[in-house]
Amino acid sequence: MNTRFSFYGLILFISIFCACDGSFPPLNMTFCWTLVDRYGNNIGQECNKSELQMKSEYPDNCSYYKVSKHGCWLTEQETLYRNVPEGQIDYLVQCKGMTKPIKVNCEDCQVWLTREKHLSKLDDSFFFRRIRDLGYCGDTLTKLYSGREIALRETSDSLITLQFLNLLK
């Protein structure tokens, strides 16, 4: 009976040990935290505090985020965030409703000034929408240059294109 109990105990210990891959730090491990106001503005920093301590001092989990490694992030709307901590991205997703962006290699990305051009097929008149800065990464960069125009959509009476104006540094 003791052998059976020891065997099951060992199996239980190994399964618990293997299930914890180290990706979740213990709640009592200390970090630095950035404090934010309700608008998301940084208002300070606190260090050497565990997640449990932060939760007890600041019950609203949207009033702080963990200081973490910086990186580059690209959203679905082609907004590129450079040199932004992962904790801040998590904060924006959880507290501000931002769609989770993908982490990208900063060296493989560029930001371009662009504008939409609306061309009337009836009389060749056109107008421009506002200028925006959009992030692009990867193989796409080899196809972009100032003056490039890409068709976005076409209707029976108009053609809407995206013009690439300048590469931002």
Secondary structure, 3 states (H helix, E strand, C coil): CHHHHHHHHHHHHHHHHHHCCCCCCCCCCEEEEEEECCCCCEEEEEEEEEHHHHHHHCCCHHHEEECCCEEEEECCCCCEEEEEEHHHHHHHHHHHCCCCCEEECHHHEEEEEEEEEEEECCCCCEEEEEEEEEEEEHHHHHHCCCCCEEEEEECCCEEEEEEEEEEEC
